[in-house]
Amino acid sequence: MIIMPELPEIETIKSVIEPQIKGLAIENITVNRPEVIAQPTDAEFCEAVIGQAISAMSRRGKFLMLHLKNKSRIILHLRMTGCLLVMPSHYPMEKHTHIVFHLSNGKELRFSDTRRFGRFWLIRNGEEDTYSGIEKLGLEPLSAECDAKYLQSRFGKRKKTIKQCLLDQSVVAGIGNIYSDEILFRAKICPARPAGSLTAEEWKRLAEMIPERLLYFTTKNHITTEEYLETRGQDYRNTPFLQVYGHADEPCPHCGETLVRTVIGGRSSVYCPNCQKG
């Protein structure tokens, strides 16, 4: 099953990649698939980036950003199958490697993507980002502002299910199908509940469980640079620690009731009918 990486996975990638590239200059770029660069053209992208040093790496929602010393930003969305690897130049190239950044220490930052949905955008210093969609994102779920009052103000009058609301990146950025299930399970809220039906106590529990669960899984996702390279960046998910997602028809880890799979807004969802009463 191919699953889009969510906030914990993106944080894992950042924690592994950033220490390996911070401070290094991009000496050259090989572009095997020009369409992966969404803005500007691949030629303009290379001309603007070659010779620049990487000052930092950051995350916003499910996006990654490479900050350059000249204050420009390279924005990246991995989508479903995108992968970043830092490798010695003599290592065999992964299949479907679309962009290679040749770094000043002799290593390479490589981007591969089987489905070719991942995209890069270059936003120059002072340029408005009207391309990537990152400016339309809502609050970071780990921020103090993402509290019960905020969630209720944005979702409290909606007829949509609370599961669908949690996937709305324009309100809360970074939560996807996996962790919405895990958050709602711990908050004891049925994913099929209309958001407008939640009580003040339930909004409070939900607001508490969002950062608690995301931080928990981010911690469980920890992987060393060596392990990440050995698995080619494909085995850093915390599947063993998931309590409900992917466990349909198994006993609930809390009460023993059989977990149920349903489809909400076209997305698979697993919950406990006893712990998460509708």
C-alpha positions in Angstrom: 0.0 0.0 0.0 1.4 3.4 -1.0 0.7 6.1 1.6 1.5 9.8 1.3 3.9 10.8 4.0 2.4 13.1 6.7 3.9 15.4 9.3 5.8 12.8 11.3 7.4 11.3 8.1 8.3 14.7 6.7 9.9 15.6 10.1 11.9 12.4 10.0 13.2 13.1 6.5 14.2 16.7 7.6 16.0 15.4 10.6 18.0 12.9 8.5 18.7 15.1 5.5 19.4 18.6 7.0 22.5 17.8 9.0 24.0 16.2 5.9 23.5 19.2 3.5 23.5 22.3 5.8 26.3 24.7 4.8 27.2 22.9 1.6 27.1 24.6 -1.8 25.2 23.2 -4.8 27.9 23.0 -7.4 25.9 21.5 -10.2 22.4 20.0 -10.9 21.4 17.1 -13.1 17.8 17.2 -14.2 16.5 14.0 -15.7 12.8 14.9 -15.6 12.3 18.6 -16.3 8.6 18.4 -15.5 9.4 17.7 -11.8 10.4 21.4 -11.6 7.1 23.2 -11.6 8.4 26.8 -11.2 10.4 28.3 -13.0 11.7 26.4 -16.0 14.4 23.8 -15.3 17.0 26.0 -17.0 16.1 29.0 -14.9 16.0 26.8 -11.8 19.5 25.5 -12.4 20.9 28.9 -13.2 19.5 30.5 -10.0 20.5 27.6 -7.7 23.9 26.5 -8.9 26.6 28.1 -6.7 24.3 28.8 -3.8 24.9 27.3 -0.3 22.2 25.6 1.7 21.7 27.4 5.0 18.8 25.4 6.5 16.0 23.0 5.9 12.4 23.4 7.2 9.0 21.8 7.1 5.6 23.5 6.5 2.6 21.1 6.5 3.7 18.3 4.2 6.1 20.5 2.3 9.9 20.6 2.7 12.0 23.7 2.1 15.7 24.2 1.4 16.7 27.7 2.4 19.6 29.1 0.4 22.2 31.7 1.7 20.8 34.3 -0.8 17.4 34.0 0.9 15.8 32.1 -1.9 13.8 28.9 -1.1 13.5 25.6 -2.9 10.1 24.1 -2.0 9.5 20.4 -2.4 6.4 18.2 -2.0 7.1 14.5 -2.1 3.5 13.6 -2.8 3.0 9.8 -2.8 6.3 8.2 -3.7 8.9 11.0 -3.6 12.2 10.3 -1.8 15.3 12.3 -0.8 18.7 10.7 -0.3 22.2 12.0 0.4 24.6 9.6 -1.2 28.3 9.4 -2.3 28.5 10.1 -6.0 29.8 6.6 -6.7 26.7 4.9 -5.3 24.4 3.4 -7.9 21.5 5.7 -8.9 18.1 4.7 -7.7 15.5 3.9 -10.3 13.3 6.9 -11.2 15.9 9.5 -10.0 14.7 12.7 -11.5 17.0 15.4 -9.9 20.5 15.3 -8.5 22.1 18.2 -6.6 25.9 17.8 -6.7 27.2 19.1 -3.4 30.5 20.7 -2.5 31.6 17.8 -0.3 31.4 15.4 -3.2 28.1 13.9 -2.2 24.8 14.2 -4.0 21.3 15.0 -2.8 19.1 12.9 -5.0 15.3 13.0 -5.6 13.6 9.9 -6.9 9.9 9.4 -7.4 8.3 6.3 -8.9 4.9 8.0 -9.8 6.5 11.4 -10.7 3.9 13.4 -8.8 6.5 15.2 -6.6 7.3 18.8 -7.5 9.9 21.5 -6.9 9.4 25.2 -6.8 12.0 28.0 -6.6 10.9 31.1 -4.8 13.5 33.8 -5.1 14.2 36.3 -2.4 11.4 38.9 -2.3 9.2 36.9 -4.7 5.7 36.1 -3.7 4.9 32.4 -3.7 1.8 32.1 -5.9 2.8 28.7 -7.2 3.3 25.9 -4.6 0.1 26.4 -2.5 2.1 26.6 0.7 0.7 30.1 1.4 -2.8 28.6 1.6 -2.0 26.2 4.4 -3.7 26.6 7.8 -2.1 26.5 11.2 0.7 24.0 12.1 -0.9 21.4 14.4 1.9 21.6 16.9 1.4 25.4 17.4 -0.2 26.8 20.5 -2.7 28.6 18.4 -4.2 25.3 17.1 -6.3 24.9 20.2 -9.9 23.9 20.9 -11.2 27.4 20.3 -9.6 27.6 16.9 -10.8 24.1 15.8 -14.3 24.8 16.9 -14.4 28.2 15.2 -13.3 26.7 11.9 -15.1 23.3 12.0 -17.9 23.8 14.6 -20.6 24.7 12.1 -19.7 22.2 9.4 -21.9 19.3 8.3 -18.8 17.4 7.1 -17.5 14.6 9.2 -14.7 15.4 11.7 -12.5 13.0 9.7 -12.9 15.1 6.6 -12.3 18.3 8.5 -9.0 17.1 9.9 -7.8 16.5 6.4 -8.5 20.1 5.3 -5.0 21.5 4.9 -6.3 25.1 4.7 -7.3 24.8 8.4 -4.7 22.4 9.9 -1.6 21.6 7.9 0.2 18.2 8.0 -2.5 15.7 9.1 -3.5 13.0 6.6 -5.4 9.7 6.5 -3.2 7.8 8.9 -2.9 10.2 11.8 -6.5 11.5 11.6 -7.5 8.0 12.5 -5.0 7.7 15.3 -5.9 11.2 16.7 -9.7 10.5 16.7 -9.2 7.1 18.3 -7.3 8.6 21.2 -9.8 11.5 21.4 -12.6 8.9 21.6 -14.5 10.6 18.7 -16.1 8.6 15.8 -14.6 9.7 12.5 -18.1 9.8 10.9 -19.5 12.3 13.4 -20.5 15.6 11.8 -18.1 18.2 13.0 -21.0 20.4 14.1 -22.1 17.7 16.6 -19.0 17.8 18.8 -19.3 19.1 22.3 -16.9 21.5 24.0 -15.3 18.7 25.9 -14.7 16.8 22.7 -13.1 19.8 21.0 -10.8 20.1 24.0 -9.8 16.4 23.8 -9.3 16.7 20.1 -7.1 19.7 20.5 -5.0 17.9 23.1 -4.6 14.7 21.1 -3.5 16.4 17.8 -0.1 17.5 19.0 0.2 14.5 21.5 -0.2 11.9 18.8 1.9 13.7 16.1 4.8 14.2 18.5 4.5 10.6 19.7 4.7 9.2 16.2 7.5 11.6 15.2 9.5 10.3 18.1 8.7 6.7 17.1 9.8 7.4 13.6 13.3 8.2 14.6 15.9 6.6 12.4 19.7 7.1 12.1 21.3 8.4 8.9 22.9 5.0 8.4 19.5 3.2 8.7 17.8 5.7 6.4 20.5 5.2 3.7 20.5 1.4 4.1 16.7 1.2 3.5 17.0 3.9 0.7 14.6 6.1 2.6 11.7 3.6 2.4 11.5 2.2 5.9 11.1 4.9 8.4 7.3 4.7 9.1 6.0 3.8 12.6 3.6 1.0 11.4 4.2 -1.1 14.5 2.9 1.7 16.7 -0.3 2.4 14.9 -3.3 1.5 17.1 -6.1 1.5 14.6 -5.0 2.5 11.1 -4.5 -0.7 9.0 -5.9 -2.8 11.8 -9.5 -3.3 10.6 -11.1 -6.5 11.9 -8.6 -6.8 14.7 -9.4 -6.3 18.5 -9.3 -2.7 19.8 -6.1 -2.3 21.9 -8.2 -0.6 24.6 -11.5 -2.6 24.9 -11.1 -5.7 22.7 -14.1 -4.8 20.4 -13.5 -5.5 16.7 -12.1 -2.5 14.8 -14.3 -1.4 11.9 -13.2 -0.1 8.5 -15.4 2.4 6.7 -15.1 4.9 3.9 -15.5 8.6 4.7 -15.3 11.1 1.9 -13.7 8.6 -0.3 -11.0 7.8 2.3 -10.5 4.6 4.3 -11.0 5.0 8.0 -10.7 2.6 10.9 -12.3 3.1 14.3 -13.6 1.3 17.4 -17.4 1.3 17.6 -17.2 1.0 21.3 -14.5 3.5 22.3 -15.6 5.9 19.5 -19.4 5.8 19.8 -21.3 7.8 17.1 
